[in-house]
């Protein structure tokens, strides 16, 4: 099946998804990598995480003379690096993780408990994903560096993304 989802994501959006489905997201997504995940756990999130889609990505961003940001490239980073933090971040209301390479059993368990999904973004599609970004809405924790900051991206039909770990305990990486 193919689904068009709008953020913030709701439980009913996630409950209908099954491993193997293709998803496109419109609305807001947030990038977050290792340092941001660690800080979220230690200090709390700088944004409301309820219904959020977190993209494991370190975008290449350019700032113009007026202080406006433009995404030059954005592709998925290896998600397993976030394994130590992801179950706790999911407990904070996140409904979708976007990344590559799958995640561990603790994250799979949290996806089931929190009714959330892991969506695989195709590596090598940075230009395709950039074309879905309308603008950078905001940035948090820029002190962590450009790739590690939390970037809020306004997206339209961001994808294709493949549901690889669903809220029903299915995992395409373990077939």
N, C-alpha and C positions, 0 to 999 in steps of 0.2 A: 504494500500500500504506500501511497504518497500523501503527505500531510503538509499543509500550510499552517504554521503556528504563529501566534502573536504574543509578544511579551507584555506584561508579566504572564508567565505560564501558570496554568491552573492545574489542580489535581486531575480534572476530567481530561485535560489535554494529554497528560502523561499516561493516564490509565489505559487509553486506547492504543498506545504505541507498543509495538512488538519488535523484537530483534529481527532485523532485515528490512524494516520499513525505511523509507526515505523521507527526510524532513527538510523543510525550508522555514527559516525564522524571519519574521518582520517585527521591528520594534527596537528594543535596546538589548545589546549583549555587552558583557564586560570581560576584558582580558584579565588574566591573573596567572602568574607563574609561582615558582617556589617561594621567593621572598614575600610576595603578597599573601600567599596562603599562610605562611608562618606568622606574619604580622596580624592577619585576621584572627588567628587562634589566640595570639598573645595579647592583642590590644582591642579586638573587636573590629567589625567591618566599618569602613567609612560610608557605606551605603546600606540601604535596606536590602537584604538578600532574599526576601520572600518572592518566589516566582522568577528568580533571575536565572539566566543562562550564562555560565562562566566559560570562556574560551581560553584554553591553555595555549597561549600565543604570546610572542614577544614582537609586537609590530614595529616596523620601521616607520617613523613619524617625522614629518618635516613641519617646522613652525615658520610661518611667514612673518613679514615685517609688522603685521597687525596683531600678532600673538595668536592667530588662528592655526589650528593643527590640521594637517592633511596626512592620511595614511598612504604610504607609498607601497608597502607590501605587508601582508599578514598571512601567515600560514601556521598550522598547528605545530606545537612542540610535543615532545614525548611526555605523555601523561603520567607514566609510572613514577616520575619524580615527585608528584604531588600526593602519592599514596599515604605518607605519614600524616597528612593534614585533611585529606578529602572527606573522610567520614564525618569529622566534626564540622566542616564547612557545609556539607549536605544537611546536617542537623539544623543549621541556621536558616533553612528555607530554600536553598538553591534547588531548582527543579531539573536543570540540564547541565551536564558537563560536556564540553566540546573539546576534542583533542585527538590524539592518535596513539595507537599501540596498546590500548586497553589498560585496565587497572586491576588491582589485587582483590582478593576475596573479601577483605574488610570493606572496601569500597562497594563491592557487589552487594554485600549485606546491607550497607547503608542505603543503596539505591532502592532496595526492596522496602526497608523500614520507612524511608522518607518519601516513597513514591516519586522517584526521580529516574533519569536515564543518562547513559553515556552515549554521546553521538560522535562518530568518527568523522573527522574532516580529512579530506584527501590531501596527502602531502604533495607538494609540487603545484598546488593550485592557488598560490598566493595572489596572482593577478586576477584570477576569477573571483576570489573572495573580496578583494578590494573593490571590484566593480559593484558589489552589493552594498557598500558602505556609503551612506549619504553624507554623514559628517561625524566628527568627533564631538560628542556632547559635553564631555568633561573628562578630567583626569584627576586621580587621587594618588598620593604617595609618589610623586615624581622624584622625591629624594632617593628612591630605590633605584633610579635609573630608568631610561626610556623603556627597555624591554620588560622590566619588572613592575612598572607602575600599573595601576588599574585604570584602563582606558574604557570609557563608556562610548560605545559605538552605536549610532543610529543606523540600522540596517533595513534593507528591503529585499526580501526573498533570499536571505543568506543561506547558501548551500550549494550543492546538495550535501546533506549530512546523513550518515547511515546509523540507525539505531543498532548499536552493537552489544550493549548491556541494557536490558530493560528492567522495569519495576516488578516483573514477574519472575525474576531470577534466571532469565535466559541470557546467554552470553555467547556470541558468535565466535569468540576466541577459544571457547572450550567445547567445540563440537567434535 
